[in-house]
Amino acid sequence: MKKRDFLKKSSLGALGAFFAPQLLAALESSQNKILRTAHIGVGNMGAEDLKAIASHEQVEVVALCDVDSEYLEAAALLYPQARTFSDYRVMLTELSDTIDAVIVSTPDHTHAPASLLAMELEKAVYCQKPLAHRVEEVRAMKKMAADKSLTTQMGIQVHSFYDYKLATLLIQSGIIGKVHTVRAWSPKNWGFDGPAPEGSDPVPGRLDWNLWLGTAQRRPYKNNVYHPGNWRKLLDYGCGTLGDMGVHIFDTPYNALALEVPRTIKTDCRPPNGFGHPERNTVTYEFPPTPYTAESLTWIWSDGPGAPEAHPDLELPQGEVLHDQGAMFMGETGRLYLPHFEMLPRLIVDGSYVEIDVAPFELGEPVRDYESEGKKHYHEFVDACLGKTSCSAPFSYSAKLTETILLGVIAGRFPGKTLNWNAETALFEEAEANAMLGSDYRKF
């Protein structure tokens, strides 16, 4: 059906000749508009972000930025029309008038500095997870996005996957009653229990080490310690396994239960070494109630080799082996098991699986292709920038999720101690923990 015929035959057509042309013009405008994007970080996950965003037919990639010249050159071969930069500050300043949206795909410690600068310039921002490296940064990003009414999205692609949407609808339908406990786990090891490296190595010619460090404090370069890839293990740059996989695996329970930030946090792990995140962590959160929870919700996260430890909450029917990553909801009338990822949630009642009727939820059929599923989240951001839809993981939501993650990361600096968090003041009752909420930016 042609757009004009549709308007005439729908209820919108009844609005009359005055409104219909305006609505038609707005629809045609959004379909013809081009979103001009700039990409900060184009190697590894940044390359995937670039590919997915650029796959939208209404996107024009106008700028690429990376501190590693090899990554930058590889991206430039695919998008030769785009200008290239090593310093995102220069890029955003020089091209402010020709950029509509900025995609931030850097190590965690640069998420906030780059995103905040882009938002100061009134740009829509897609920022990889976790949203920021520090709680103070998360709150600043959330506030600026709200103050400027900007389109934002955190890069948590599974948020748009069929399985996770279904789990959210099932929990909110009351399939297991009110939830009192969530257990989530990942055996990944984005921690480092060894000492800080000594000495220094020559900086590779491909890398601008000063720009890679960015606002973090200066330290000597060492081969295979920071770049590429290992920064997630280290306190100054990443957020450990909790900040990497925790964001993905927390997302659906967090969204389904409509949680705010926790009241208390306690982490069991090795003593802090001042350099790396612990290789094994068990983090216990207590959340205030919501319409979908009991009077209090306990959330237990475990990571590292061997996670999770055996527990009755995690026993599966017929002795089935637990998926290596996932979450389990414990409710009044049963359990909902959500493996990570591309596996349907399963209902467990009295030790047996119970078939779930998914028809009432009208989600269609799952798409068993990660690339296609993942593109939904990226394209949702582009379409929101073009005025066609809204984002499902804007900073207003993803900031709360990330704050929860980061509070668990901080608790790892005080093993065995319960930290009490005041969401209104954004401070701990334990004064020594408040020093971990932010950091002094280095001028670079």
N, C-alpha and C positions, 0 to 999 in steps of 0.2 A: 504494500500500500504506500502511495506517495505521501510525503509529510503533510501536504496541504489537504489531501483527502482525509487523512487520519484526524487532523484537527477539526475538520467539518463534522466527522462522524462521532467523535468523542465528546465527552462532557465539556472539554475545553472549548469546543466549537460554539457552545452555547454562550460563551462570554461575549461573543459579538465581534463585529468587524474591527473594533478599536483595539482589542487585546490580541486577537489571533495573529495579525502581522507582526506585532512586537515579539510574541513568543516564537514565531517562526524565524524571525531575524536572529533572535538570541541563540536558538538551536543551530542555525546555519553558521553563526559566528563561531561557536565552540567547535564545530566540526571542521572548520577551515583554518582555525588558528594553529600556529606552530609554537611549541614550547622550546625555548633556547636554553640548553643546559650546560653547566660547567661542572667538571668532575675533579675532585680533590682526592688523589690516591687512585691509581689505575693499575696496580699490580695485584695478583692473587685475587682476594675477594673484590677488590676495586675493579678488576677486569670483568668479573662476573656482573657486578652492579652496572658497569658501563654498557655491557652487551645487552642486559635486560632492559634498561631504560631506553637505550637507542633503538630497541626492537619495536617500540611504539611508533606507528606511522606518522604521528604528529610531533615527533621530537627531532630537533636539530642540535647536534653536539657542536658547540661553538668553542669550547675551551677544555684543555686537559692539563692537569698539574700533578707532578710527582717529584719527590726528592731523589728518586732513583732513575737515572737517565735510560737504563735498559727497559724498564717498565714503560717509561714515557715514549720511547721510540717505538716500542711494539704497539702501543695504543694509537700512536700517530699514523702508523701504516694503515690501520683500519679506518681512521677518521682523518684523512689528510687535509680536510677543509678546516679543521679545528686549530686554533692557536695553542701553543704549548708553553708551559711555565714550570719552574721548579719551586717557586714561592707563591703560596695561595694568596698572600696579602697583596702581592703585585697584581696577580690575575684579577682578583675581585675589584681592586681599585681601578685598574686600566679598563676593564670591560664591564663596569657597573651598568652602563647604559644598554648593553647588548646581551645581558644575561637575565633570564626569568627565574631559573631554579638552580640550586647548587646541590650536588650529591657528594657527601662526605664519607669516604671509605678508608680512612687512615687508621693507624694504631689508636687505641682508646684515649691516650693522653692528649691527642690533638682534636678529638671530636668537638669538644666545647669551644675552644678558641676559634676554630674554623667556622663552626655553625653560628656562633654568636656574631662574628664579623659579617657573615652572609646575611643574617637576619637584621643587623643594624642597617644594611643596605636595602632592606625591604624585599629580600629574596625568599622564595619558598625553599625549604630544606628537606632533603631526604638524608638521614644520618644513620649509619650502620649501628648495630647494637654492640655493647650496651650504650645507652644514649650519651653517657659521659663517664669520666674517670673519677669524679668527686661529687659528693652530694650537693655541695654549694653550686657546682656547675649545672647539675640537673635542674635545680630550682631556678637558676638564672635563665636557662634555656626555655623552660616551661613558661616563665613570666614574660619573656620577650616575645615568644610566639603568640601568647594571648594578648599582650598589649598592642601588638602590631597587626593582629588578626591575620596571621600568615598561615598558609597551607604547609603542614609538616607531617612527616611520617618517619617512624623508626624502622630500620631495616631488619624486620623479623618476619621473614617470608612465610613461615609456617602459620602465622596468624591468619592467612588467607586460604589455608588448605582445608579441604573437605573434612578430613578426620577430626581436626581440632574445632572446626565450627560445629560439627555434630556433637562432640563431647560437651561443648558449652551449652548447646540447646538441651541436651539430655539432663545435665546437672540442674539447669534452671527450670526444667519441667518437673523436678522432684523425683527423678527415677530412683534415687537411693535416699530420699528424705534429706533432712538438713545434714550438712557435712561437718564432722568434728575434727577430722585429721586428714592431712595430705602428706604423702611421702613421695619424694622425687629424687632421682639419682642419675649419676653418670660416672662411669669408670675412667673417663679421660683424666689425663694428668697434665694440666697446665699449671703445675707448681714446680718449685725448685728448692730443695732442702739443703743444697750445698752453700759454700761461702761465695762472697762476691769475688769476681776474677781480679787477679792482680796484673799490673802492667798494662800495656797497650799494644795495638797492632796498627799498621798503616791503614788509613781509611781507603777503601776501594775507590778508584777513579769514577765509578758510576754513581757514587753516593755523596750527597751533601749532608754530612753528619750534623752540622749545626742546625740545618733546617729539619732534619729527622728528629732531633731532640726537641726542637720547637721551644715551648714554654717550660719544659722540664729542665732540671738543673744539669749543668754540664758535667760530663764524665768521659773518660777515655774510651775510644772505640776498641772493641774486642771482636775478633772473628767468631761468627756463629753463636753469639750470645744475645744480640739484640735484633739485628736485621740480617736476613729476612726471617720472619716467623716466630722467633722465640720470645718476643717481647711480652706475650700474654702471661708468661710465667713470673714476670718481674713487677714489683710493687710500683715503681715509678711510671710504668707504661701500660700495664694491662690489669685485668681484674681476675686472673686465675680461671679455673674451670667454672666457678660459680658465675663469673661475668661472661663467659663464653657460652657454655651449654645451659647454664642455669636460666639465662634469659629466655631461651627457646622453650625449655621444659616447664618453667614457671608460668609462661604466658597464658596457656589455656586454663589451668586452675585459677590463676589470678583474675582472668577476665570472667570466667564462668561464675566465680563466687563474688564478683563485684567488690574486691578487697581494696582497702586503703593501705597505708603503710603500717608496719607492725608496731606493737607496743614494747615488746622485749625481743632481744636477740642474744643467743649464746652459741659460741662455736667451740667445738672440741677438736683440737689439732695440736701439732708440735709447737714449742715456744717460738716466738718470732726471731728471725735471723737478720732482719733489717734490709734484706735484698730481694728475696723471692717469696711468692705465695706458698703456703703449705701444700704438700703433695696430696695429703689426705685431710678431708674436712667433713665434720658433721655439724650442720647449722640447724638450730631449733628456733623457730619464730613463734610468737604468740600474737594473733591478730584480734582486733575488736570484731564483734559480730556484724553480720550483714543479713539480709533476708534469706540467704541461701545457706547460712552456717548455724551451728549451735551457738550457745552463749559465748563461747570462746573457740577459736580455731587454732590448732597446733599444726605447724608445718615443719617437717623434718627433711632437710636436704643432705645427701651424702655424695661425695665425689672421691676420685682417686682410684688407684688399682685395688680391685676387690670390692668396690662399692656396687650395690649396697650389702650390708651384712644381713644375714637371714633374720626374718621377723615374721610372726604370724600374719601381720597385715599384708605381707607380700607373697604369701603362699598361693599358688595357682592350682586349679582343679587338675586331677589325674597326675599330679607331680610334674606338670608342665614347667619348663625352664623359663624363668623371668627374662624378658627382653633386656638387652644390655643397657638401655636408657629408657626412661619413661617416668610416669607418675601414677599413683594410686590414690583415689578418693575413698575415704571411709565415711559412710553415712549411717543414718538410723536404721535403714532396712537392707543395706548391702554395700557392695564396693563397685566402683567403676575403674577399670584398668585401661590406661591410655599409653601404649608403647610409643616410642619416638623413633621414626616417623613412618608415614605411609602405611599405617595399620589401624584398622577401625577400633574404636573403644569397645570394651567388652564388659558386660554386666555379670557380676558374681553375687549370687544369693545362696546362703547356707552351704558354701563350699562348692557350688556348681555353677557353670555358665548358664545364663538364661538368654534366650533369643531376644533381640531388640527389634521392635517394629520401627523402622526409620521413616516410613511413608509419611506420617503426619508432619515431618519437618521440612519436606519439600526442598531438599538440597540437590536433587538430581543424582546422577551417578558420579562416584569419585573418579578423578583423572589420575591414573597411575603413571604419571610422568613428572618427575621433579621439576624439570625446566619449565614445562607448561604451567604447573601449579605455582611455581615461584614467580613467574611473570605477572600473575594476577596482582600481587602486592605492589610491584613496581608500576604497573600500568594503572592501578588504582590511584597512585600518587599523581601520575601524569594527568589522568582524567580529572582529578580534583583540582589541580592547577588550572585546567582548562574550563572549570566550572561545571563539569558534567556529573560529578559525584562528590563524596567526601571520603576522607581517609579513615581507616579503621584502627590505626595505631598512631594517632597524632601525639604530639608531645604532651598534651594534657593527660593522656593515658600512659604513654610509655615512660614519662618522667616518674610516675608513682611506682611502676614496675621496676625501673632501674634503681630508684632510691632504695627500694627493698633489697635488691641484690647488693648494692654498695654497703648497706648497713651490715649485711652478713660478712662482706669482705673486711670491713673495719673490725668486727667482732673477732676476726682471726688474728688480730694484733693483741687481743686480750683473752687468750684461750682459757676456757672454763669459767669465765666470768659473765654473768648476766648483765647486759646493757639495757637500760631503760630509755626509750626514745620518746620525745615529746614532739609530735607532728606540728603542733601550733608554733612552737618557738624554734623548731628545727635544731634542737640541741639534745644531747644526752644528759641524764642526771649525773653521769660519771664524767667529771670535768676533763680527765685525762684523754678521753675518747674524742672530745670535741676538736682537738688539734688535727684529727684525721679527716675532718669534713671538707677541708679545702687545702689549697697550697699556694705558695707565692709563685707567680709567673716570672720566669726568667725573660729578660729582654734579649731578643735574638735578631 
